[in-house]
């Protein structure tokens, strides 16, 4: 999730275990601890652009790392609050605030190393968008009211509402997946890899991405509330098969290894951007749920195989894109 939501969840969780006299301290400490897991975003290298995306949501989001992350938060917070709260209570607030950072991120589609070091797999439940204003507003309301009223009941209600909303996301994801699979069957396709994920800031419009016969297909599923469900059929593009499409590259070259790293990060949904030369995109994400134009990708230079690939974003916030997204979201 976005960094604000992570902090708010940490703050509300800390409120839920705090005594009335410590409520304000717990709120601040929990908010900070909730943010701390995302400090892995600072891991980067000017010589290796892919290092950042490999280590973001990595070991700091692991369930096994939670006590360690809470201890780090305690070390940072202790000088500020050592005269106002015991170290035992302060660690409890840090532990509560840090505890669900990895789990919440795993509910999105980006992927989190939730079970590191036992597994290097990125866990993604695909039930909520990375940015969801409804979910964030519920946490914000619980956080602010909890500070003012200093009641654990407010935190409990806020957390119950959030769990209910995530459960709704799970139900919606299954509904969207059923519709997407029906479309796949109508086309006579089989899918070894298929992702159905919510689009930005909602649980109504979902993006379906799957591969069949070395092609990647993207479509949109709009789940109706008071109207019928709709499918918006999208585009397809040839999937990158590295051992076939990169035969000119030495398999031990820096660029070849970078492409392999990017394929692993993207779950195999990698293809050349049809509108940009030498750009390999992560087809899981696009500004429009029916588009094969990637939101991010790597720029490769075949002529310089010992130079790292460059990681870039390709955001298109034009009026046409925003209107097309809104039309699909509203079921037009």
C-alpha positions as CSV (number, residue, x, y, z in Angstrom):
1,X,0.0,0.0,0.0
2,X,1.0,3.7,-0.2
3,X,3.1,5.0,2.7
4,X,0.3,7.0,4.3
5,X,-1.9,3.9,4.6
6,X,0.9,1.9,6.1
7,X,1.5,4.5,8.7
8,X,-2.1,4.8,9.6
9,X,-2.5,1.0,10.0
10,X,0.5,1.0,12.3
11,X,-1.0,3.8,14.3
12,X,-4.4,2.2,14.7
13,X,-2.8,-1.2,15.6
14,X,-0.7,0.5,18.3
15,X,-3.8,2.3,19.6
16,X,-5.6,-1.1,20.0
17,X,-3.0,-2.3,22.5
18,X,-2.4,1.0,24.4
19,X,-3.7,2.1,27.7
20,X,-5.7,5.4,27.7
21,X,-2.8,7.4,29.2
22,X,-0.5,6.2,26.4
23,X,-2.8,6.5,23.5
24,X,-1.2,9.6,21.8
25,X,2.3,8.2,22.2
26,X,1.2,4.8,20.9
27,X,-0.4,6.5,17.9
28,X,2.7,8.4,16.9
29,X,5.1,5.4,17.6
30,X,2.8,3.0,15.7
31,X,2.5,5.3,12.8
32,X,6.3,5.5,12.6
33,X,6.8,1.8,13.0
34,X,4.3,1.2,10.2
35,X,6.4,3.3,7.9
36,X,9.7,1.7,8.8
37,X,9.3,-1.5,6.7
38,X,9.3,0.6,3.6
39,X,12.7,1.9,4.4
40,X,14.0,-0.8,2.1
41,X,13.0,1.6,-0.7
42,X,16.2,3.4,0.1
43,X,18.3,0.4,-1.0
44,X,19.6,1.5,-4.4
45,X,22.6,1.7,-6.6
46,X,23.5,4.2,-9.2
47,X,25.4,1.5,-11.1
48,X,22.5,-1.1,-10.9
49,X,19.0,0.4,-11.4
50,X,17.3,-3.0,-10.8
51,X,18.7,-3.3,-7.3
52,X,15.9,-1.0,-5.9
53,X,13.0,-2.9,-7.3
54,X,14.5,-6.2,-6.2
55,X,14.9,-5.1,-2.6
56,X,11.8,-3.0,-2.2
57,X,9.2,-5.1,-0.2
58,X,11.9,-7.6,0.5
59,X,13.3,-8.8,3.8
60,X,12.0,-5.9,5.8
61,X,8.4,-7.1,4.9
62,X,9.0,-10.7,6.0
63,X,7.0,-12.0,8.9
64,X,10.2,-13.3,10.5
65,X,11.7,-9.8,10.4
66,X,8.8,-8.2,12.4
67,X,10.4,-8.5,15.9
68,X,13.7,-7.1,14.4
69,X,11.9,-4.2,12.7
70,X,10.0,-3.4,15.9
71,X,13.4,-3.4,17.8
72,X,14.8,-0.9,15.2
73,X,11.8,1.3,15.7
74,X,12.3,1.1,19.4
75,X,15.9,2.2,19.2
76,X,14.9,5.2,17.1
77,X,11.9,6.2,19.3
78,X,13.4,5.5,22.8
79,X,15.4,8.8,23.1
80,X,12.2,10.7,22.5
81,X,9.8,8.9,24.8
82,X,12.0,7.2,27.5
83,X,10.8,9.6,30.2
84,X,7.1,9.2,29.3
85,X,6.6,5.4,28.8
86,X,8.4,2.2,29.8
87,X,10.6,0.4,27.3
88,X,8.3,-2.6,27.5
89,X,5.2,-0.6,26.5
90,X,7.2,1.3,23.8
91,X,8.3,-2.0,22.2
92,X,4.7,-3.2,22.3
93,X,3.6,-0.2,20.3
94,X,6.5,-0.6,17.9
95,X,5.7,-4.3,17.5
96,X,2.0,-3.7,16.9
97,X,2.7,-0.9,14.4
98,X,5.2,-2.9,12.4
99,X,3.4,-6.2,12.6
100,X,1.1,-6.0,9.6
101,X,3.2,-4.0,7.1
102,X,4.2,-7.0,5.1
103,X,0.8,-8.6,5.2
104,X,-0.9,-5.4,4.0
105,X,1.5,-5.1,1.1
106,X,0.9,-8.7,0.2
107,X,-2.7,-7.9,-0.2
108,X,-1.8,-5.8,-3.2
109,X,-0.5,-6.9,-6.6
110,X,3.1,-5.7,-6.3
111,X,4.4,-8.8,-4.5
112,X,6.1,-9.1,-1.0
113,X,8.7,-11.4,0.3
114,X,6.4,-12.4,3.1
115,X,8.1,-15.7,3.9
116,X,11.8,-14.7,3.5
117,X,14.3,-16.3,4.1
118,X,12.4,-19.7,3.7
119,X,11.0,-18.6,0.4
120,X,12.1,-16.1,-2.2
121,X,8.7,-16.0,-3.8
122,X,6.8,-12.7,-4.0
123,X,3.4,-13.1,-2.4
124,X,0.6,-11.1,-4.0
125,X,-3.0,-11.7,-3.1
126,X,-4.3,-9.1,-5.6
127,X,-7.3,-8.1,-3.5
128,X,-6.7,-4.3,-3.2
129,X,-5.0,-1.6,-5.2
130,X,-1.7,-0.1,-4.0
131,X,-3.7,3.1,-3.5
132,X,-7.3,2.8,-2.3
133,X,-8.9,6.0,-0.8
134,X,-11.8,4.1,0.8
135,X,-9.5,1.9,2.8
136,X,-7.2,4.8,3.7
137,X,-10.1,7.0,4.8
138,X,-11.4,4.3,7.2
139,X,-8.0,4.0,8.8
140,X,-7.6,7.8,8.9
141,X,-10.9,8.2,10.6
142,X,-10.1,5.5,13.2
143,X,-6.7,7.0,13.8
144,X,-7.9,10.6,14.4
145,X,-11.0,9.6,16.4
146,X,-9.0,7.2,18.4
147,X,-6.5,9.9,19.4
148,X,-9.3,12.3,20.4
149,X,-11.5,9.8,22.3
150,X,-8.6,7.7,23.6
151,X,-10.7,4.6,23.3
152,X,-9.5,1.2,22.2
153,X,-13.0,0.5,20.9
154,X,-12.5,3.0,18.0
155,X,-9.4,1.2,16.9
156,X,-11.2,-2.2,17.1
157,X,-14.0,-0.9,14.9
158,X,-11.6,0.6,12.4
159,X,-9.6,-2.6,12.1
160,X,-12.8,-4.7,11.7
161,X,-14.0,-2.3,8.9
162,X,-10.6,-2.7,7.2
163,X,-10.7,-6.5,7.4
164,X,-14.3,-6.4,6.1
165,X,-13.1,-4.2,3.2
166,X,-10.3,-6.6,2.4
167,X,-12.7,-9.5,2.5
168,X,-14.9,-7.6,0.0
169,X,-11.8,-7.3,-2.2
170,X,-11.3,-11.0,-2.0
171,X,-14.9,-11.6,-3.1
172,X,-14.6,-9.1,-5.9
173,X,-11.4,-10.6,-7.1
174,X,-13.0,-14.1,-7.3
175,X,-15.9,-12.6,-9.2
176,X,-13.6,-10.9,-11.7
177,X,-11.5,-14.0,-12.1
178,X,-14.5,-16.1,-12.9
179,X,-15.5,-13.6,-15.7
180,X,-12.0,-13.4,-17.0
181,X,-11.6,-17.2,-17.1
182,X,-14.9,-17.4,-19.1
183,X,-13.4,-15.0,-21.7
184,X,-10.3,-17.2,-21.9
185,X,-12.4,-20.3,-22.5
186,X,-14.5,-18.5,-25.2
187,X,-11.2,-17.8,-27.0
188,X,-10.2,-21.4,-26.8
189,X,-7.1,-20.5,-24.8
190,X,-5.3,-22.2,-21.9
191,X,-3.5,-20.3,-19.2
192,X,-0.4,-21.3,-17.3
193,X,-0.1,-17.9,-15.9
194,X,-3.1,-15.7,-15.2
195,X,-3.4,-12.6,-12.9
196,X,-6.6,-10.7,-12.1
197,X,-5.9,-7.5,-10.1
198,X,-7.8,-4.3,-9.1
199,X,-7.1,-1.1,-11.0
200,X,-6.1,2.1,-9.3
201,X,-8.2,3.2,-6.3
202,X,-11.3,0.9,-6.7
203,X,-12.7,-2.6,-6.4
204,X,-15.0,-2.3,-9.4
205,X,-12.6,-2.4,-12.4
206,X,-10.1,-5.2,-12.7
207,X,-7.2,-6.0,-15.1
208,X,-6.8,-9.5,-16.4
209,X,-3.4,-10.5,-17.7
210,X,-2.6,-14.0,-19.0
211,X,-0.2,-15.8,-21.4
212,X,-1.1,-18.2,-24.1
213,X,1.1,-19.6,-26.9
214,X,3.9,-17.1,-26.2
215,X,1.5,-14.1,-26.2
216,X,0.3,-11.9,-23.4
217,X,-3.4,-10.9,-23.4
218,X,-4.8,-8.1,-21.3
219,X,-8.5,-7.3,-20.7
220,X,-10.7,-5.4,-18.3
221,X,-13.5,-6.7,-16.1
222,X,-16.0,-4.2,-14.7
223,X,-18.2,-5.6,-11.8
224,X,-21.6,-4.0,-11.7
225,X,-23.3,-3.0,-8.5
226,X,-26.8,-1.9,-9.8
227,X,-26.0,-2.7,-13.4
228,X,-24.7,-5.7,-15.4
229,X,-21.1,-6.8,-15.4
230,X,-19.0,-5.9,-18.4
231,X,-15.9,-7.1,-20.1
232,X,-13.7,-4.8,-22.1
233,X,-11.5,-6.8,-24.4
234,X,-8.0,-5.5,-24.7
235,X,-4.8,-6.0,-26.7
236,X,-2.2,-8.7,-26.9
237,X,1.5,-8.7,-27.5
238,X,4.2,-11.3,-28.1
239,X,5.7,-12.4,-24.8
240,X,9.5,-12.2,-24.4
241,X,11.1,-15.6,-24.5
242,X,14.7,-14.7,-23.5
243,X,16.5,-17.8,-24.9
244,X,14.7,-17.2,-28.3
245,X,14.6,-13.4,-28.5
246,X,18.0,-12.7,-27.0
247,X,20.2,-15.2,-28.9
248,X,22.7,-12.5,-29.7
249,X,23.4,-11.8,-26.1
250,X,25.9,-13.8,-24.1
251,X,24.1,-15.5,-21.3
252,X,26.7,-14.4,-18.8
253,X,26.6,-10.7,-19.9
254,X,25.3,-8.1,-17.5
255,X,22.4,-7.2,-19.8
256,X,21.2,-10.8,-20.2
257,X,21.3,-11.3,-16.4
258,X,19.4,-8.0,-15.9
259,X,16.7,-9.2,-18.3
260,X,16.4,-12.4,-16.4
261,X,16.1,-10.4,-13.1
262,X,13.3,-8.3,-14.6
263,X,11.4,-11.3,-15.9
264,X,11.5,-12.8,-12.4
265,X,10.4,-9.6,-10.8
266,X,7.5,-9.2,-13.3
267,X,6.3,-12.8,-12.9
268,X,7.1,-13.6,-16.5
269,X,4.7,-11.0,-18.0
270,X,7.4,-9.2,-20.0
271,X,7.2,-8.0,-23.6
272,X,8.7,-5.3,-25.8
273,X,6.7,-2.0,-25.7
274,X,5.2,-1.7,-29.2
275,X,5.5,2.1,-29.1
276,X,9.1,2.4,-27.8
277,X,12.2,0.7,-29.2
278,X,14.4,-1.3,-26.9
279,X,11.9,-1.1,-24.0
280,X,10.9,-4.2,-22.1
281,X,7.7,-3.6,-20.1
282,X,6.1,-5.3,-17.1
283,X,2.7,-6.1,-18.6
284,X,1.1,-6.5,-15.2
285,X,0.7,-2.7,-15.0
286,X,-0.6,-0.1,-17.4
287,X,-2.4,3.2,-17.1
288,X,-5.4,1.6,-18.8
289,X,-6.6,-2.0,-17.9
290,X,-6.9,-2.9,-21.6
291,X,-3.6,-1.5,-22.7
292,X,-0.3,-3.3,-23.4
293,X,1.6,-0.1,-22.9
294,X,3.5,-0.7,-19.7
295,X,3.6,1.6,-16.7
296,X,7.2,0.8,-16.1
297,X,10.0,-1.2,-17.7
298,X,13.7,-1.4,-18.6
299,X,15.6,0.2,-21.5
300,X,18.1,-2.2,-23.0
301,X,21.1,-1.5,-25.2
302,X,22.0,-4.7,-27.1
303,X,25.2,-3.0,-28.4
304,X,26.5,-2.6,-24.9
305,X,25.8,-5.9,-23.2
306,X,28.1,-5.2,-20.2
307,X,26.0,-2.1,-19.2
308,X,23.1,-2.5,-16.8
309,X,19.6,-2.0,-18.1
310,X,18.0,1.3,-17.1
311,X,14.7,1.1,-15.1
312,X,12.1,3.8,-16.1
313,X,8.5,4.8,-15.5
314,X,6.2,5.6,-18.5
315,X,3.2,7.4,-17.0
316,X,0.6,8.9,-19.4
317,X,-1.9,11.1,-17.6
318,X,-3.4,12.6,-20.7
319,X,-7.1,13.6,-20.8
320,X,-7.9,10.8,-23.2
321,X,-6.4,8.2,-20.9
322,X,-8.2,9.5,-17.8
323,X,-11.5,9.7,-19.7
324,X,-11.1,6.2,-21.0
325,X,-10.4,4.9,-17.5
326,X,-13.4,6.7,-16.1
327,X,-15.7,5.4,-18.8
328,X,-14.7,1.8,-18.0
329,X,-15.0,2.4,-14.3
330,X,-18.5,3.7,-14.7
331,X,-19.4,0.9,-17.1
332,X,-20.0,3.0,-20.1
